[in-house]
């Protein structure tokens, strides 16, 4: 098949959707498909032309309802889109976050291909996001008529879409490359028991609640440390909070490489991601599972849906500092429980390996393409 993956965000900047698009591209290429990525040209020209990347229009800065800065498609050349689609003659166009203006709608309205959508994000229940929904909803409804198949990465991501249409929606989870992750080695006797956070430092990620719970934990446990990796608008405030709380053994590492991320996960006693809202899935939780790092996660809808079965013991209310600290202590110190959790996680994470995820998309492409040709 000839497949176009449509990404409305600046493909040159890091981000969950961009990483997923690249991962899908690589796996589909391995299977013999012809694959192109369709994306807006970054405003600073940072992305270089490439044979398999088709730049359409230009990107501009946008601040999302979850307070994350993005570069999204802001302008398109209708003639250029028409020429691109005619020249490429895609069998399948796969639109990631098609509700994001304006690239997907402009391509969809001119497409003669099978059009498949994947919805990744969730809309947090805040006044601002409700206002945004009032604007986005008519736009989203207007694109649904062009789509042949709807998918979402989780029930949390599907929730908003299901308010707009009665059409069937398939849940296909995000994936990870399990070959990248190695199991942690046994921790050396006497080594600090490290709690690790990796992610952006912004309000929705709940890191301030982790600092407050860690304060209580240090009053009960010796030889424990907290490592916070990542950067963001709240970094200075969080560093000041750590000072005000007089927290021992806290390190702020800033942005880290993928190699260091894997190394830190292997060394951690517990990986903690206390996000309070705005999470539709939880790739970083899967990465922690793949290294054998026991996990504690916030009770947002995306994490709660992902951490099923024994994984439910990982879910905690970040706002309840006492309970948060007790859960951290339990999963740091109780070796039999840790081993039980790690055995469960090792098996559970296998279903998210990219080849298994792409199997599902590939089957959907073929079925949709066959129906399209029959009609």
C-alpha positions in Angstrom: 0.0 0.0 0.0 1.0 3.6 -0.4 0.3 5.4 2.9 0.4 9.0 3.9 0.8 9.8 7.6 -0.6 13.3 8.3 0.9 15.1 11.3 -0.4 18.6 12.1 2.5 19.4 14.4 6.0 20.5 13.7 7.7 17.2 12.9 11.1 18.6 13.8 10.1 19.2 17.4 9.8 16.5 20.0 6.4 15.4 21.0 4.3 12.3 21.6 2.3 12.4 18.3 5.5 13.2 16.3 7.3 10.2 17.9 4.3 7.9 17.1 4.2 9.1 13.5 7.9 8.3 13.1 7.5 4.9 14.8 4.6 4.0 12.5 6.6 5.2 9.5 9.6 3.0 10.3 7.5 -0.1 11.0 5.3 0.2 7.9 8.4 0.7 5.7 9.9 -2.5 7.1 6.8 -4.3 5.9 7.3 -3.1 2.3 4.8 -0.3 2.2 5.5 3.1 0.6 5.1 5.7 3.3 5.3 9.5 3.3 4.8 11.9 6.2 2.7 15.0 5.4 3.4 17.9 7.8 3.6 21.7 7.9 6.9 23.4 7.3 8.4 24.6 10.6 8.3 28.4 10.8 12.1 28.6 11.5 13.0 26.3 8.7 14.6 23.8 11.1 13.4 20.7 9.2 15.3 19.9 6.1 13.7 18.5 3.0 13.6 14.7 2.9 12.3 12.3 0.3 9.7 10.8 2.6 8.5 14.1 4.3 6.1 16.3 2.3 5.8 19.8 3.7 2.5 21.5 3.1 1.8 25.0 4.3 3.5 26.5 7.4 3.3 26.0 11.2 2.8 28.6 13.9 3.0 28.7 17.7 0.0 27.6 19.7 -0.6 27.2 23.4 -2.8 24.2 24.1 -5.5 23.9 26.8 -3.1 21.8 28.8 -0.6 24.7 28.7 1.9 23.0 26.4 3.4 25.1 23.6 3.1 23.5 20.1 3.7 24.4 16.5 0.7 23.5 14.5 -0.4 24.0 10.9 -1.6 27.6 10.3 -1.6 28.1 6.5 -1.9 25.8 3.5 -1.8 26.2 -0.3 -4.9 24.6 -1.7 -3.3 24.2 -5.1 -0.2 22.6 -3.6 -2.3 20.1 -1.7 -4.2 19.1 -4.8 -1.0 18.7 -6.8 0.6 16.7 -4.0 -2.4 14.3 -3.7 -2.6 13.8 -7.5 1.1 13.1 -7.7 1.3 10.8 -4.8 -2.0 8.9 -5.3 -2.1 7.4 -1.8 -4.1 4.3 -1.1 -4.5 5.4 2.6 -4.2 8.7 4.3 -3.9 8.4 8.1 -4.7 11.6 10.0 -3.3 12.0 13.5 -5.3 14.5 15.6 -7.4 15.6 12.6 -9.3 18.1 14.7 -6.1 20.3 14.9 -6.5 23.1 12.3 -5.9 23.5 9.5 -3.9 20.9 7.5 -6.0 17.8 8.0 -9.3 19.4 6.9 -7.7 20.9 3.8 -6.2 17.6 2.8 -9.4 15.6 3.7 -11.6 17.8 1.6 -9.5 17.0 -1.5 -8.7 13.3 -0.7 -9.8 10.4 -2.9 -8.0 8.0 -0.6 -9.2 5.9 2.3 -9.2 8.4 5.1 -8.4 7.1 8.6 -8.2 9.2 11.8 -6.5 8.6 15.1 -7.4 10.7 18.1 -4.6 11.0 20.7 -5.5 13.7 23.2 -8.0 14.3 25.9 -9.8 17.6 26.8 -9.2 18.5 30.4 -12.4 19.6 32.2 -11.4 23.3 32.8 -13.2 26.5 32.0 -10.6 27.3 29.3 -10.9 23.9 27.7 -14.7 24.0 27.7 -14.4 27.3 25.9 -12.0 25.8 23.4 -14.4 22.9 22.8 -17.2 25.3 21.8 -14.9 26.5 19.1 -13.4 23.2 18.1 -16.6 21.1 18.1 -18.1 22.6 14.9 -14.8 22.3 13.2 -14.4 18.7 14.3 -17.9 17.8 13.2 -17.2 19.3 9.8 -14.3 16.8 9.2 -16.1 13.6 10.3 -17.9 13.3 7.0 -14.6 12.8 5.1 -13.4 10.0 7.4 -13.9 6.3 6.6 -12.5 4.9 9.9 -12.1 6.4 13.3 -9.6 5.2 15.9 -8.3 6.4 19.2 -5.4 5.4 21.4 -7.5 4.9 24.5 -11.0 5.2 25.9 -10.0 8.5 27.4 -9.0 9.8 23.9 -12.2 8.4 22.4 -14.5 10.1 24.9 -14.8 13.5 23.2 -15.1 12.0 19.7 -18.0 9.8 20.8 -20.0 12.9 21.8 -19.8 14.0 18.2 -20.7 10.9 16.2 -22.4 7.5 16.5 -19.9 6.0 13.9 -17.9 3.0 15.2 -14.5 3.8 16.8 -11.7 1.3 17.2 -9.3 1.5 20.1 -5.7 0.9 18.9 -3.1 1.7 21.7 0.1 3.5 21.3 3.2 1.4 21.1 6.8 1.3 22.2 9.9 -0.4 20.8 10.6 -3.1 23.4 14.0 -3.8 21.8 15.2 -0.5 23.1 14.8 -1.3 26.7 16.8 -3.7 28.9 15.7 -5.0 32.3 17.3 -3.4 35.3 20.2 -5.1 37.0 19.9 -5.9 40.7 20.5 -2.8 42.7 23.7 -2.8 44.7 23.2 -3.3 48.5 23.2 0.1 50.3 22.6 2.1 47.1 20.0 4.9 47.5 16.4 3.9 46.7 15.6 6.3 43.9 12.2 7.7 43.0 12.3 8.9 39.4 10.2 11.4 37.5 10.7 12.0 33.8 8.6 14.5 31.8 7.7 18.2 31.3 7.7 20.4 34.3 4.2 22.0 34.0 1.2 22.2 36.1 -0.8 19.3 34.8 2.1 16.9 35.4 1.6 17.2 39.2 5.2 17.3 40.2 4.5 19.6 43.1 2.4 16.8 44.7 5.3 14.4 44.2 7.5 16.8 46.2 5.0 17.1 49.0 4.6 13.3 49.2 8.3 12.8 49.1 8.6 15.1 52.1 6.4 12.8 54.1 8.3 9.7 52.8 11.7 11.1 53.9 10.3 11.3 57.4 9.7 7.6 57.4 12.6 6.2 55.2 16.3 6.8 55.1 18.5 6.3 52.1 15.9 7.5 49.6 16.4 10.0 46.8 14.3 11.8 44.2 15.5 12.5 40.6 13.4 14.9 38.4 14.4 14.8 34.8 12.8 17.2 32.3 12.3 20.9 31.8 9.4 23.2 31.4 7.7 26.5 32.6 7.4 25.4 36.2 11.0 24.2 36.8 12.1 27.3 38.8 8.9 27.2 41.0 9.5 23.5 41.7 13.1 24.0 42.6 12.1 26.7 45.0 9.4 24.5 46.5 12.0 21.7 47.1 14.1 24.3 48.9 11.2 25.6 51.0 10.3 22.0 52.0 13.9 21.4 52.9 13.9 18.1 50.9 17.0 16.0 51.1 18.6 14.2 48.1 16.6 15.9 45.3 18.2 16.4 41.9 16.8 18.4 39.0 18.5 17.2 35.8 16.8 19.2 33.1 16.3 17.8 29.6 18.0 14.4 29.2 18.9 12.1 26.3 17.1 8.9 25.4 20.1 6.9 26.5 20.2 8.6 29.9 16.4 8.1 30.3 16.8 4.4 29.8 19.7 4.3 32.3 17.8 6.2 34.9 14.8 3.9 34.5 17.0 0.9 35.0 18.4 2.3 38.2 15.2 3.6 39.8 13.4 1.8 42.6 10.2 3.5 41.6 9.2 5.5 38.5 6.5 8.1 39.4 4.3 10.1 37.0 1.7 12.0 39.1 -0.1 13.8 36.2 -3.4 15.1 37.4 -5.1 15.6 34.0 -4.5 15.8 30.2 -3.1 12.3 29.7 -4.8 10.1 27.2 -2.4 7.1 27.4 1.0 6.9 29.2 3.9 5.9 26.9 6.3 6.7 29.7 4.6 4.2 32.0 5.1 1.5 29.4 8.8 2.5 29.1 9.2 2.1 32.8 7.5 -1.3 32.7 9.8 -2.4 29.9 12.9 -1.7 32.1 11.3 -3.4 35.2 10.8 -0.1 37.0 7.9 -0.4 39.4 5.5 2.5 38.8 3.3 4.9 40.7 1.0 7.0 38.5 -1.7 9.7 38.9 -5.3 8.8 38.7 -6.1 10.7 35.5 -8.3 9.0 33.0 -5.6 7.9 30.6 -3.3 6.4 33.2 -6.2 4.7 35.0 -7.4 3.1 31.7 -3.8 1.9 30.9 -2.9 0.4 34.3 -5.3 -2.5 34.4 -5.2 -5.8 36.3 -2.5 -5.7 39.0 -1.4 -2.4 37.5 -4.3 -0.7 39.3 -2.2 -0.8 42.5 0.0 1.8 40.8 -2.8 4.4 40.6 -2.9 7.0 43.3 -4.6 10.4 43.9 -1.7 12.9 43.8 -3.7 15.4 45.8 -3.8 13.1 48.8 -0.2 13.5 50.1 -0.6 11.0 52.9 -1.9 8.2 50.6 0.6 9.2 47.9 3.5 8.8 50.4 2.2 5.5 51.7 2.0 4.1 48.1 5.5 5.2 47.4 6.8 3.6 50.6 4.9 0.3 49.8 6.3 0.0 46.3 9.8 1.0 47.3 10.2 -1.3 50.3 8.0 -4.4 49.9 10.2 -6.7 47.8 7.6 -9.5 47.4 5.1 -7.0 46.0 7.7 -5.4 43.8 8.6 -8.8 42.3 4.9 -9.7 41.7 4.3 -6.3 40.0 7.4 -6.7 37.8 6.3 -10.2 36.7 2.9 -8.9 35.8 4.3 -5.8 33.9 6.8 -7.9 31.9 3.9 -9.9 30.4 1.4 -7.0 30.2 3.7 -4.7 28.2 4.2 -7.2 25.4 0.9 -6.2 23.8 2.2 -2.7 23.2 5.3 -3.7 21.2 5.1 -1.7 17.9 4.9 -4.7 15.6 1.7 -5.9 17.4 0.2 -2.4 17.3 1.0 -2.0 13.6 -0.6 -5.4 12.9 -3.9 -3.8 14.0 -3.4 -0.7 11.9 -2.4 -2.7 8.8 -5.4 -4.9 9.1 -7.7 -1.8 9.4 -6.0 -0.3 6.3 -6.6 -3.4 4.3 -10.2 -3.8 5.3 -11.1 -0.1 4.8 -9.3 -0.1 1.4 -11.2 -3.2 0.3 -14.6 -1.7 1.3 -13.6 1.6 -0.4 -12.8 -0.2 -3.7 -16.1 -2.1 -3.6 -18.0 1.1 -3.3 
